[in-house]
Amino acid sequence: MNAPVKKVTSAIKFSALIVSVLWIVHLYKYLTLKPLTTYGIFPREADGLVGIITAPLVHGSWEHLISNSVPLFVTSTI
């Protein structure tokens, strides 16, 4: 396998991993019926600082997740 093909393959695998994490988090939220809103960003609260890292993983609905998955996959692959 030549170098450009390896780079594209590894980029696709990395992008798939990122999108998979989003889907796993949302599936966990759906199956356990736990609201993950506590992992969002809360301004003017120290607890809200965790949300800077975790908020991108939390989606409000399946439509929201799907509409973010495709562009994220494409841009992270590029």
mmCIF file of the N, C-alpha and C atoms, coordinates in Angstrom:
data_MODEL
# 
_entry.id   MODEL 
# 
loop_
_atom_site.group_PDB 
_atom_site.id 
_atom_site.type_symbol 
_atom_site.label_atom_id 
_atom_site.label_alt_id 
_atom_site.label_comp_id 
_atom_site.label_asym_id 
_atom_site.label_entity_id 
_atom_site.label_seq_id 
_atom_site.pdbx_PDB_ins_code 
_atom_site.Cartn_x 
_atom_site.Cartn_y 
_atom_site.Cartn_z 
_atom_site.occupancy 
_atom_site.B_iso_or_equiv 
_atom_site.pdbx_formal_charge 
_atom_site.auth_seq_id 
_atom_site.auth_comp_id 
_atom_site.auth_asym_id 
_atom_site.auth_atom_id 
_atom_site.pdbx_PDB_model_num 
ATOM 1   N N  . MET A 1 1  ? 0.866   -1.181 0.000  1.00 0.00 ? 1  MET A N  1 
ATOM 2   C CA . MET A 1 1  ? 0.000   0.000  0.000  1.00 0.00 ? 1  MET A CA 1 
ATOM 3   C C  . MET A 1 1  ? 0.908   1.238  0.000  1.00 0.00 ? 1  MET A C  1 
ATOM 4   N N  . ASN A 1 2  ? 0.642   2.176  -0.910 1.00 0.00 ? 2  ASN A N  1 
ATOM 5   C CA . ASN A 1 2  ? 1.498   3.364  -0.972 1.00 0.00 ? 2  ASN A CA 1 
ATOM 6   C C  . ASN A 1 2  ? 1.095   4.400  0.082  1.00 0.00 ? 2  ASN A C  1 
ATOM 7   N N  . ALA A 1 3  ? 1.933   5.392  0.272  1.00 0.00 ? 3  ALA A N  1 
ATOM 8   C CA . ALA A 1 3  ? 1.778   6.367  1.363  1.00 0.00 ? 3  ALA A CA 1 
ATOM 9   C C  . ALA A 1 3  ? 0.474   7.165  1.294  1.00 0.00 ? 3  ALA A C  1 
ATOM 10  N N  . PRO A 1 4  ? 0.069   7.709  0.144  1.00 0.00 ? 4  PRO A N  1 
ATOM 11  C CA . PRO A 1 4  ? -1.187  8.476  0.124  1.00 0.00 ? 4  PRO A CA 1 
ATOM 12  C C  . PRO A 1 4  ? -2.408  7.643  0.506  1.00 0.00 ? 4  PRO A C  1 
ATOM 13  N N  . VAL A 1 5  ? -2.448  6.389  0.074  1.00 0.00 ? 5  VAL A N  1 
ATOM 14  C CA . VAL A 1 5  ? -3.581  5.529  0.404  1.00 0.00 ? 5  VAL A CA 1 
ATOM 15  C C  . VAL A 1 5  ? -3.604  5.247  1.897  1.00 0.00 ? 5  VAL A C  1 
ATOM 16  N N  . LYS A 1 6  ? -2.429  5.047  2.496  1.00 0.00 ? 6  LYS A N  1 
ATOM 17  C CA . LYS A 1 6  ? -2.345  4.821  3.940  1.00 0.00 ? 6  LYS A CA 1 
ATOM 18  C C  . LYS A 1 6  ? -2.842  6.041  4.708  1.00 0.00 ? 6  LYS A C  1 
ATOM 19  N N  . LYS A 1 7  ? -2.480  7.226  4.227  1.00 0.00 ? 7  LYS A N  1 
ATOM 20  C CA . LYS A 1 7  ? -2.910  8.456  4.904  1.00 0.00 ? 7  LYS A CA 1 
ATOM 21  C C  . LYS A 1 7  ? -4.426  8.619  4.849  1.00 0.00 ? 7  LYS A C  1 
ATOM 22  N N  . VAL A 1 8  ? -5.000  8.360  3.696  1.00 0.00 ? 8  VAL A N  1 
ATOM 23  C CA . VAL A 1 8  ? -6.451  8.482  3.543  1.00 0.00 ? 8  VAL A CA 1 
ATOM 24  C C  . VAL A 1 8  ? -7.161  7.436  4.403  1.00 0.00 ? 8  VAL A C  1 
ATOM 25  N N  . THR A 1 9  ? -6.637  6.220  4.404  1.00 0.00 ? 9  THR A N  1 
ATOM 26  C CA . THR A 1 9  ? -7.232  5.154  5.198  1.00 0.00 ? 9  THR A CA 1 
ATOM 27  C C  . THR A 1 9  ? -7.189  5.485  6.688  1.00 0.00 ? 9  THR A C  1 
ATOM 28  N N  . SER A 1 10 ? -6.059  5.980  7.161  1.00 0.00 ? 10 SER A N  1 
ATOM 29  C CA . SER A 1 10 ? -5.963  6.323  8.580  1.00 0.00 ? 10 SER A CA 1 
ATOM 30  C C  . SER A 1 10 ? -6.837  7.524  8.915  1.00 0.00 ? 10 SER A C  1 
ATOM 31  N N  . ALA A 1 11 ? -6.987  8.468  7.992  1.00 0.00 ? 11 ALA A N  1 
ATOM 32  C CA . ALA A 1 11 ? -7.873  9.609  8.227  1.00 0.00 ? 11 ALA A CA 1 
ATOM 33  C C  . ALA A 1 11 ? -9.322  9.162  8.330  1.00 0.00 ? 11 ALA A C  1 
ATOM 34  N N  . ILE A 1 12 ? -9.729  8.241  7.477  1.00 0.00 ? 12 ILE A N  1 
ATOM 35  C CA . ILE A 1 12 ? -11.100 7.722  7.518  1.00 0.00 ? 12 ILE A CA 1 
ATOM 36  C C  . ILE A 1 12 ? -11.345 6.957  8.816  1.00 0.00 ? 12 ILE A C  1 
ATOM 37  N N  . LYS A 1 13 ? -10.373 6.150  9.234  1.00 0.00 ? 13 LYS A N  1 
ATOM 38  C CA . LYS A 1 13 ? -10.519 5.401  10.487 1.00 0.00 ? 13 LYS A CA 1 
ATOM 39  C C  . LYS A 1 13 ? -10.629 6.352  11.679 1.00 0.00 ? 13 LYS A C  1 
ATOM 40  N N  . PHE A 1 14 ? -9.800  7.390  11.699 1.00 0.00 ? 14 PHE A N  1 
ATOM 41  C CA . PHE A 1 14 ? -9.839  8.366  12.793 1.00 0.00 ? 14 PHE A CA 1 
ATOM 42  C C  . PHE A 1 14 ? -11.187 9.083  12.830 1.00 0.00 ? 14 PHE A C  1 
ATOM 43  N N  . SER A 1 15 ? -11.671 9.495  11.671 1.00 0.00 ? 15 SER A N  1 
ATOM 44  C CA . SER A 1 15 ? -12.959 10.179 11.590 1.00 0.00 ? 15 SER A CA 1 
ATOM 45  C C  . SER A 1 15 ? -14.099 9.265  12.032 1.00 0.00 ? 15 SER A C  1 
ATOM 46  N N  . ALA A 1 16 ? -14.033 8.018  11.622 1.00 0.00 ? 16 ALA A N  1 
ATOM 47  C CA . ALA A 1 16 ? -15.062 7.046  12.026 1.00 0.00 ? 16 ALA A CA 1 
ATOM 48  C C  . ALA A 1 16 ? -15.042 6.842  13.537 1.00 0.00 ? 16 ALA A C  1 
ATOM 49  N N  . LEU A 1 17 ? -13.866 6.853  14.127 1.00 0.00 ? 17 LEU A N  1 
ATOM 50  C CA . LEU A 1 17 ? -13.749 6.711  15.580 1.00 0.00 ? 17 LEU A CA 1 
ATOM 51  C C  . LEU A 1 17 ? -14.400 7.888  16.298 1.00 0.00 ? 17 LEU A C  1 
ATOM 52  N N  . ILE A 1 18 ? -14.139 9.088  15.828 1.00 0.00 ? 18 ILE A N  1 
ATOM 53  C CA . ILE A 1 18 ? -14.728 10.284 16.449 1.00 0.00 ? 18 ILE A CA 1 
ATOM 54  C C  . ILE A 1 18 ? -16.253 10.240 16.358 1.00 0.00 ? 18 ILE A C  1 
ATOM 55  N N  . VAL A 1 19 ? -16.773 9.955  15.182 1.00 0.00 ? 19 VAL A N  1 
ATOM 56  C CA . VAL A 1 19 ? -18.229 9.908  14.989 1.00 0.00 ? 19 VAL A CA 1 
ATOM 57  C C  . VAL A 1 19 ? -18.833 8.752  15.791 1.00 0.00 ? 19 VAL A C  1 
ATOM 58  N N  . SER A 1 20 ? -18.123 7.649  15.895 1.00 0.00 ? 20 SER A N  1 
ATOM 59  C CA . SER A 1 20 ? -18.609 6.511  16.691 1.00 0.00 ? 20 SER A CA 1 
ATOM 60  C C  . SER A 1 20 ? -18.772 6.885  18.154 1.00 0.00 ? 20 SER A C  1 
ATOM 61  N N  . VAL A 1 21 ? -17.842 7.651  18.676 1.00 0.00 ? 21 VAL A N  1 
ATOM 62  C CA . VAL A 1 21 ? -17.941 8.090  20.070 1.00 0.00 ? 21 VAL A CA 1 
ATOM 63  C C  . VAL A 1 21 ? -19.208 8.916  20.272 1.00 0.00 ? 21 VAL A C  1 
ATOM 64  N N  . LEU A 1 22 ? -19.514 9.804  19.337 1.00 0.00 ? 22 LEU A N  1 
ATOM 65  C CA . LEU A 1 22 ? -20.741 10.604 19.437 1.00 0.00 ? 22 LEU A CA 1 
ATOM 66  C C  . LEU A 1 22 ? -21.978 9.710  19.456 1.00 0.00 ? 22 LEU A C  1 
ATOM 67  N N  . TRP A 1 23 ? -21.993 8.715  18.580 1.00 0.00 ? 23 TRP A N  1 
ATOM 68  C CA . TRP A 1 23 ? -23.136 7.807  18.507 1.00 0.00 ? 23 TRP A CA 1 
ATOM 69  C C  . TRP A 1 23 ? -23.249 6.950  19.757 1.00 0.00 ? 23 TRP A C  1 
ATOM 70  N N  . ILE A 1 24 ? -22.140 6.511  20.300 1.00 0.00 ? 24 ILE A N  1 
ATOM 71  C CA . ILE A 1 24 ? -22.159 5.692  21.519 1.00 0.00 ? 24 ILE A CA 1 
ATOM 72  C C  . ILE A 1 24 ? -22.690 6.506  22.691 1.00 0.00 ? 24 ILE A C  1 
ATOM 73  N N  . VAL A 1 25 ? -22.252 7.748  22.808 1.00 0.00 ? 25 VAL A N  1 
ATOM 74  C CA . VAL A 1 25 ? -22.741 8.609  23.892 1.00 0.00 ? 25 VAL A CA 1 
ATOM 75  C C  . VAL A 1 25 ? -24.242 8.828  23.759 1.00 0.00 ? 25 VAL A C  1 
ATOM 76  N N  . HIS A 1 26 ? -24.701 9.094  22.540 1.00 0.00 ? 26 HIS A N  1 
ATOM 77  C CA . HIS A 1 26 ? -26.135 9.339  22.349 1.00 0.00 ? 26 HIS A CA 1 
ATOM 78  C C  . HIS A 1 26 ? -26.944 8.051  22.563 1.00 0.00 ? 26 HIS A C  1 
ATOM 79  N N  . LEU A 1 27 ? -26.425 6.934  22.128 1.00 0.00 ? 27 LEU A N  1 
ATOM 80  C CA . LEU A 1 27 ? -27.103 5.657  22.353 1.00 0.00 ? 27 LEU A CA 1 
ATOM 81  C C  . LEU A 1 27 ? -27.188 5.351  23.846 1.00 0.00 ? 27 LEU A C  1 
ATOM 82  N N  . TYR A 1 28 ? -26.133 5.635  24.577 1.00 0.00 ? 28 TYR A N  1 
ATOM 83  C CA . TYR A 1 28 ? -26.154 5.466  26.037 1.00 0.00 ? 28 TYR A CA 1 
ATOM 84  C C  . TYR A 1 28 ? -27.240 6.344  26.656 1.00 0.00 ? 28 TYR A C  1 
ATOM 85  N N  . LYS A 1 29 ? -27.291 7.597  26.205 1.00 0.00 ? 29 LYS A N  1 
ATOM 86  C CA . LYS A 1 29 ? -28.318 8.525  26.699 1.00 0.00 ? 29 LYS A CA 1 
ATOM 87  C C  . LYS A 1 29 ? -29.716 7.994  26.386 1.00 0.00 ? 29 LYS A C  1 
ATOM 88  N N  . TYR A 1 30 ? -29.902 7.459  25.195 1.00 0.00 ? 30 TYR A N  1 
ATOM 89  C CA . TYR A 1 30 ? -31.205 6.955  24.762 1.00 0.00 ? 30 TYR A CA 1 
ATOM 90  C C  . TYR A 1 30 ? -31.615 5.703  25.531 1.00 0.00 ? 30 TYR A C  1 
ATOM 91  N N  . LEU A 1 31 ? -30.689 4.768  25.713 1.00 0.00 ? 31 LEU A N  1 
ATOM 92  C CA . LEU A 1 31 ? -31.014 3.501  26.363 1.00 0.00 ? 31 LEU A CA 1 
ATOM 93  C C  . LEU A 1 31 ? -31.192 3.623  27.874 1.00 0.00 ? 31 LEU A C  1 
ATOM 94  N N  . THR A 1 32 ? -30.425 4.504  28.496 1.00 0.00 ? 32 THR A N  1 
ATOM 95  C CA . THR A 1 32 ? -30.522 4.638  29.950 1.00 0.00 ? 32 THR A CA 1 
ATOM 96  C C  . THR A 1 32 ? -31.524 5.706  30.378 1.00 0.00 ? 32 THR A C  1 
ATOM 97  N N  . LEU A 1 33 ? -31.995 6.493  29.421 1.00 0.00 ? 33 LEU A N  1 
ATOM 98  C CA . LEU A 1 33 ? -32.920 7.598  29.682 1.00 0.00 ? 33 LEU A CA 1 
ATOM 99  C C  . LEU A 1 33 ? -32.348 8.609  30.675 1.00 0.00 ? 33 LEU A C  1 
ATOM 100 N N  . LYS A 1 34 ? -31.020 8.689  30.739 1.00 0.00 ? 34 LYS A N  1 
ATOM 101 C CA . LYS A 1 34 ? -30.369 9.669  31.606 1.00 0.00 ? 34 LYS A CA 1 
ATOM 102 C C  . LYS A 1 34 ? -30.195 10.977 30.844 1.00 0.00 ? 34 LYS A C  1 
ATOM 103 N N  . PRO A 1 35 ? -30.601 12.064 31.446 1.00 0.00 ? 35 PRO A N  1 
ATOM 104 C CA . PRO A 1 35 ? -30.338 13.348 30.789 1.00 0.00 ? 35 PRO A CA 1 
ATOM 105 C C  . PRO A 1 35 ? -28.860 13.702 30.960 1.00 0.00 ? 35 PRO A C  1 
ATOM 106 N N  . LEU A 1 36 ? -28.217 14.019 29.888 1.00 0.00 ? 36 LEU A N  1 
ATOM 107 C CA . LEU A 1 36 ? -26.802 14.366 29.952 1.00 0.00 ? 36 LEU A CA 1 
ATOM 108 C C  . LEU A 1 36 ? -26.596 15.878 29.949 1.00 0.00 ? 36 LEU A C  1 
ATOM 109 N N  . THR A 1 37 ? -27.632 16.604 30.290 1.00 0.00 ? 37 THR A N  1 
ATOM 110 C CA . THR A 1 37 ? -27.529 18.058 30.293 1.00 0.00 ? 37 THR A CA 1 
ATOM 111 C C  . THR A 1 37 ? -26.549 18.573 31.342 1.00 0.00 ? 37 THR A C  1 
ATOM 112 N N  . THR A 1 38 ? -26.249 17.769 32.334 1.00 0.00 ? 38 THR A N  1 
ATOM 113 C CA . THR A 1 38 ? -25.280 18.203 33.343 1.00 0.00 ? 38 THR A CA 1 
ATOM 114 C C  . THR A 1 38 ? -23.876 18.298 32.765 1.00 0.00 ? 38 THR A C  1 
ATOM 115 N N  . TYR A 1 39 ? -23.674 17.727 31.590 1.00 0.00 ? 39 TYR A N  1 
ATOM 116 C CA . TYR A 1 39 ? -22.372 17.792 30.939 1.00 0.00 ? 39 TYR A CA 1 
ATOM 117 C C  . TYR A 1 39 ? -22.286 18.934 29.930 1.00 0.00 ? 39 TYR A C  1 
ATOM 118 N N  . GLY A 1 40 ? -23.263 19.824 29.970 1.00 0.00 ? 40 GLY A N  1 
ATOM 119 C CA . GLY A 1 40 ? -23.242 20.991 29.107 1.00 0.00 ? 40 GLY A CA 1 
ATOM 120 C C  . GLY A 1 40 ? -22.444 22.122 29.731 1.00 0.00 ? 40 GLY A C  1 
ATOM 121 N N  . ILE A 1 41 ? -22.398 23.230 29.053 1.00 0.00 ? 41 ILE A N  1 
ATOM 122 C CA . ILE A 1 41 ? -21.667 24.396 29.539 1.00 0.00 ? 41 ILE A CA 1 
ATOM 123 C C  . ILE A 1 41 ? -22.611 25.264 30.355 1.00 0.00 ? 41 ILE A C  1 
ATOM 124 N N  . PHE A 1 42 ? -22.206 25.572 31.568 1.00 0.00 ? 42 PHE A N  1 
ATOM 125 C CA . PHE A 1 42 ? -22.978 26.444 32.446 1.00 0.00 ? 42 PHE A CA 1 
ATOM 126 C C  . PHE A 1 42 ? -22.152 27.681 32.744 1.00 0.00 ? 42 PHE A C  1 
ATOM 127 N N  . PRO A 1 43 ? -22.556 28.830 32.214 1.00 0.00 ? 43 PRO A N  1 
ATOM 128 C CA . PRO A 1 43 ? -21.770 30.043 32.441 1.00 0.00 ? 43 PRO A CA 1 
ATOM 129 C C  . PRO A 1 43 ? -21.802 30.477 33.896 1.00 0.00 ? 43 PRO A C  1 
ATOM 130 N N  . ARG A 1 44 ? -20.703 31.054 34.325 1.00 0.00 ? 44 ARG A N  1 
ATOM 131 C CA . ARG A 1 44 ? -20.538 31.615 35.669 1.00 0.00 ? 44 ARG A CA 1 
ATOM 132 C C  . ARG A 1 44 ? -20.614 30.578 36.779 1.00 0.00 ? 44 ARG A C  1 
ATOM 133 N N  . GLU A 1 45 ? -20.350 29.315 36.441 1.00 0.00 ? 45 GLU A N  1 
ATOM 134 C CA . GLU A 1 45 ? -20.315 28.252 37.441 1.00 0.00 ? 45 GLU A CA 1 
ATOM 135 C C  . GLU A 1 45 ? -19.069 27.414 37.206 1.00 0.00 ? 45 GLU A C  1 
ATOM 136 N N  . ALA A 1 46 ? -18.372 27.077 38.274 1.00 0.00 ? 46 ALA A N  1 
ATOM 137 C CA . ALA A 1 46 ? -17.168 26.259 38.142 1.00 0.00 ? 46 ALA A CA 1 
ATOM 138 C C  . ALA A 1 46 ? -17.493 24.881 37.595 1.00 0.00 ? 46 ALA A C  1 
ATOM 139 N N  . ASP A 1 47 ? -18.655 24.340 37.961 1.00 0.00 ? 47 ASP A N  1 
ATOM 140 C CA . ASP A 1 47 ? -19.056 23.029 37.449 1.00 0.00 ? 47 ASP A CA 1 
ATOM 141 C C  . ASP A 1 47 ? -19.250 23.048 35.938 1.00 0.00 ? 47 ASP A C  1 
ATOM 142 N N  . GLY A 1 48 ? -19.551 24.194 35.388 1.00 0.00 ? 48 GLY A N  1 
ATOM 143 C CA . GLY A 1 48 ? -19.778 24.316 33.959 1.00 0.00 ? 48 GLY A CA 1 
ATOM 144 C C  . GLY A 1 48 ? -18.516 24.226 33.126 1.00 0.00 ? 48 GLY A C  1 
ATOM 145 N N  . LEU A 1 49 ? -17.348 24.309 33.747 1.00 0.00 ? 49 LEU A N  1 
ATOM 146 C CA . LEU A 1 49 ? -16.097 24.225 33.002 1.00 0.00 ? 49 LEU A CA 1 
ATOM 147 C C  . LEU A 1 49 ? -15.878 22.841 32.397 1.00 0.00 ? 49 LEU A C  1 
ATOM 148 N N  . VAL A 1 50 ? -16.401 21.824 33.031 1.00 0.00 ? 50 VAL A N  1 
ATOM 149 C CA . VAL A 1 50 ? -16.301 20.464 32.481 1.00 0.00 ? 50 VAL A CA 1 
ATOM 150 C C  . VAL A 1 50 ? -16.996 20.402 31.129 1.00 0.00 ? 50 VAL A C  1 
ATOM 151 N N  . GLY A 1 51 ? -18.047 21.182 30.973 1.00 0.00 ? 51 GLY A N  1 
ATOM 152 C CA . GLY A 1 51 ? -18.809 21.194 29.734 1.00 0.00 ? 51 GLY A CA 1 
ATOM 153 C C  . GLY A 1 51 ? -18.025 21.655 28.522 1.00 0.00 ? 51 GLY A C  1 
ATOM 154 N N  . ILE A 1 52 ? -16.931 22.377 28.732 1.00 0.00 ? 52 ILE A N  1 
ATOM 155 C CA . ILE A 1 52 ? -16.109 22.800 27.598 1.00 0.00 ? 52 ILE A CA 1 
ATOM 156 C C  . ILE A 1 52 ? -15.587 21.576 26.853 1.00 0.00 ? 52 ILE A C  1 
ATOM 157 N N  . ILE A 1 53 ? -15.282 20.534 27.594 1.00 0.00 ? 53 ILE A N  1 
ATOM 158 C CA . ILE A 1 53 ? -14.791 19.294 26.983 1.00 0.00 ? 53 ILE A CA 1 
ATOM 159 C C  . ILE A 1 53 ? -15.941 18.365 26.602 1.00 0.00 ? 53 ILE A C  1 
ATOM 160 N N  . THR A 1 54 ? -16.961 18.250 27.444 1.00 0.00 ? 54 THR A N  1 
ATOM 161 C CA . THR A 1 54 ? -17.999 17.240 27.241 1.00 0.00 ? 54 THR A CA 1 
ATOM 162 C C  . THR A 1 54 ? -19.186 17.706 26.398 1.00 0.00 ? 54 THR A C  1 
ATOM 163 N N  . ALA A 1 55 ? -19.438 18.982 26.300 1.00 0.00 ? 55 ALA A N  1 
ATOM 164 C CA . ALA A 1 55 ? -20.616 19.471 25.575 1.00 0.00 ? 55 ALA A CA 1 
ATOM 165 C C  . ALA A 1 55 ? -20.659 19.047 24.105 1.00 0.00 ? 55 ALA A C  1 
ATOM 166 N N  . PRO A 1 56 ? -19.539 19.002 23.392 1.00 0.00 ? 56 PRO A N  1 
ATOM 167 C CA . PRO A 1 56 ? -19.620 18.542 21.993 1.00 0.00 ? 56 PRO A CA 1 
ATOM 168 C C  . PRO A 1 56 ? -20.044 17.091 21.837 1.00 0.00 ? 56 PRO A C  1 
ATOM 169 N N  . LEU A 1 57 ? -19.981 16.313 22.896 1.00 0.00 ? 57 LEU A N  1 
ATOM 170 C CA . LEU A 1 57 ? -20.375 14.906 22.818 1.00 0.00 ? 57 LEU A CA 1 
ATOM 171 C C  . LEU A 1 57 ? -21.866 14.699 23.019 1.00 0.00 ? 57 LEU A C  1 
ATOM 172 N N  . VAL A 1 58 ? -22.544 15.702 23.580 1.00 0.00 ? 58 VAL A N  1 
ATOM 173 C CA . VAL A 1 58 ? -23.958 15.583 23.925 1.00 0.00 ? 58 VAL A CA 1 
ATOM 174 C C  . VAL A 1 58 ? -24.802 16.226 22.822 1.00 0.00 ? 58 VAL A C  1 
ATOM 175 N N  . HIS A 1 59 ? -25.789 15.472 22.331 1.00 0.00 ? 59 HIS A N  1 
ATOM 176 C CA . HIS A 1 59 ? -26.693 15.979 21.303 1.00 0.00 ? 59 HIS A CA 1 
ATOM 177 C C  . HIS A 1 59 ? -28.121 15.878 21.799 1.00 0.00 ? 59 HIS A C  1 
ATOM 178 N N  . GLY A 1 60 ? -28.947 16.804 21.355 1.00 0.00 ? 60 GLY A N  1 
ATOM 179 C CA . GLY A 1 60 ? -30.315 16.889 21.844 1.00 0.00 ? 60 GLY A CA 1 
ATOM 180 C C  . GLY A 1 60 ? -31.262 15.849 21.282 1.00 0.00 ? 60 GLY A C  1 
ATOM 181 N N  . SER A 1 61 ? -31.029 15.418 20.052 1.00 0.00 ? 61 SER A N  1 
ATOM 182 C CA . SER A 1 61 ? -31.947 14.470 19.420 1.00 0.00 ? 61 SER A CA 1 
ATOM 183 C C  . SER A 1 61 ? -31.184 13.669 18.374 1.00 0.00 ? 61 SER A C  1 
ATOM 184 N N  . TRP A 1 62 ? -31.883 12.658 17.833 1.00 0.00 ? 62 TRP A N  1 
ATOM 185 C CA . TRP A 1 62 ? -31.272 11.859 16.769 1.00 0.00 ? 62 TRP A CA 1 
ATOM 186 C C  . TRP A 1 62 ? -31.030 12.713 15.534 1.00 0.00 ? 62 TRP A C  1 
ATOM 187 N N  . GLU A 1 63 ? -31.959 13.615 15.226 1.00 0.00 ? 63 GLU A N  1 
ATOM 188 C CA . GLU A 1 63 ? -31.801 14.485 14.060 1.00 0.00 ? 63 GLU A CA 1 
ATOM 189 C C  . GLU A 1 63 ? -30.575 15.370 14.222 1.00 0.00 ? 63 GLU A C  1 
ATOM 190 N N  . HIS A 1 64 ? -30.390 15.886 15.427 1.00 0.00 ? 64 HIS A N  1 
ATOM 191 C CA . HIS A 1 64 ? -29.237 16.730 15.729 1.00 0.00 ? 64 HIS A CA 1 
ATOM 192 C C  . HIS A 1 64 ? -27.944 15.939 15.549 1.00 0.00 ? 64 HIS A C  1 
ATOM 193 N N  . LEU A 1 65 ? -27.926 14.720 16.042 1.00 0.00 ? 65 LEU A N  1 
ATOM 194 C CA . LEU A 1 65 ? -26.743 13.871 15.920 1.00 0.00 ? 65 LEU A CA 1 
ATOM 195 C C  . LEU A 1 65 ? -26.439 13.542 14.456 1.00 0.00 ? 65 LEU A C  1 
ATOM 196 N N  . ILE A 1 66 ? -27.459 13.176 13.706 1.00 0.00 ? 66 ILE A N  1 
ATOM 197 C CA . ILE A 1 66 ? -27.261 12.830 12.297 1.00 0.00 ? 66 ILE A CA 1 
ATOM 198 C C  . ILE A 1 66 ? -26.777 14.034 11.508 1.00 0.00 ? 66 ILE A C  1 
ATOM 199 N N  . SER A 1 67 ? -27.380 15.195 11.760 1.00 0.00 ? 67 SER A N  1 
ATOM 200 C CA . SER A 1 67 ? -26.986 16.385 10.999 1.00 0.00 ? 67 SER A CA 1 
ATOM 201 C C  . SER A 1 67 ? -25.574 16.846 11.347 1.00 0.00 ? 67 SER A C  1 
ATOM 202 N N  . ASN A 1 68 ? -25.050 16.462 12.489 1.00 0.00 ? 68 ASN A N  1 
ATOM 203 C CA . ASN A 1 68 ? -23.677 16.805 12.847 1.00 0.00 ? 68 ASN A CA 1 
ATOM 204 C C  . ASN A 1 68 ? -22.678 15.728 12.437 1.00 0.00 ? 68 ASN A C  1 
ATOM 205 N N  . SER A 1 69 ? -23.126 14.495 12.312 1.00 0.00 ? 69 SER A N  1 
ATOM 206 C CA . SER A 1 69 ? -22.210 13.390 12.030 1.00 0.00 ? 69 SER A CA 1 
ATOM 207 C C  . SER A 1 69 ? -21.582 13.473 10.642 1.00 0.00 ? 69 SER A C  1 
ATOM 208 N N  . VAL A 1 70 ? -22.383 13.743 9.648  1.00 0.00 ? 70 VAL A N  1 
ATOM 209 C CA . VAL A 1 70 ? -21.871 13.764 8.276  1.00 0.00 ? 70 VAL A CA 1 
ATOM 210 C C  . VAL A 1 70 ? -20.842 14.885 8.079  1.00 0.00 ? 70 VAL A C  1 
ATOM 211 N N  . PRO A 1 71 ? -21.147 16.122 8.434  1.00 0.00 ? 71 PRO A N  1 
ATOM 212 C CA . PRO A 1 71 ? -20.127 17.166 8.252  1.00 0.00 ? 71 PRO A CA 1 
ATOM 213 C C  . PRO A 1 71 ? -18.869 16.940 9.104  1.00 0.00 ? 71 PRO A C  1 
ATOM 214 N N  . LEU A 1 72 ? -19.057 16.413 10.316 1.00 0.00 ? 72 LEU A N  1 
ATOM 215 C CA . LEU A 1 72 ? -17.894 16.126 11.157 1.00 0.00 ? 72 LEU A CA 1 
ATOM 216 C C  . LEU A 1 72 ? -17.023 15.049 10.524 1.00 0.00 ? 72 LEU A C  1 
ATOM 217 N N  . PHE A 1 73 ? -17.640 14.006 9.994  1.00 0.00 ? 73 PHE A N  1 
ATOM 218 C CA . PHE A 1 73 ? -16.879 12.939 9.338  1.00 0.00 ? 73 PHE A CA 1 
ATOM 219 C C  . PHE A 1 73 ? -16.096 13.482 8.138  1.00 0.00 ? 73 PHE A C  1 
ATOM 220 N N  . VAL A 1 74 ? -16.764 14.265 7.328  1.00 0.00 ? 74 VAL A N  1 
ATOM 221 C CA . VAL A 1 74 ? -16.119 14.791 6.120  1.00 0.00 ? 74 VAL A CA 1 
ATOM 222 C C  . VAL A 1 74 ? -14.980 15.742 6.475  1.00 0.00 ? 74 VAL A C  1 
ATOM 223 N N  . THR A 1 75 ? -15.241 16.695 7.364  1.00 0.00 ? 75 THR A N  1 
ATOM 224 C CA . THR A 1 75 ? -14.199 17.675 7.694  1.00 0.00 ? 75 THR A CA 1 
ATOM 225 C C  . THR A 1 75 ? -13.049 17.067 8.475  1.00 0.00 ? 75 THR A C  1 
ATOM 226 N N  . SER A 1 76 ? -13.320 16.111 9.324  1.00 0.00 ? 76 SER A N  1 
ATOM 227 C CA . SER A 1 76 ? -12.212 15.499 10.064 1.00 0.00 ? 76 SER A CA 1 
ATOM 228 C C  . SER A 1 76 ? -11.401 14.565 9.165  1.00 0.00 ? 76 SER A C  1 
ATOM 229 N N  . THR A 1 77 ? -12.015 14.011 8.139  1.00 0.00 ? 77 THR A N  1 
ATOM 230 C CA . THR A 1 77 ? -11.265 13.200 7.174  1.00 0.00 ? 77 THR A CA 1 
ATOM 231 C C  . THR A 1 77 ? -10.356 14.094 6.324  1.00 0.00 ? 77 THR A C  1 
ATOM 232 N N  . ILE A 1 78 ? -10.886 15.227 5.926  1.00 0.00 ? 78 ILE A N  1 
ATOM 233 C CA . ILE A 1 78 ? -10.093 16.158 5.106  1.00 0.00 ? 78 ILE A CA 1 
ATOM 234 C C  . ILE A 1 78 ? -8.939  16.689 5.925  1.00 0.00 ? 78 ILE A C  1 
# 
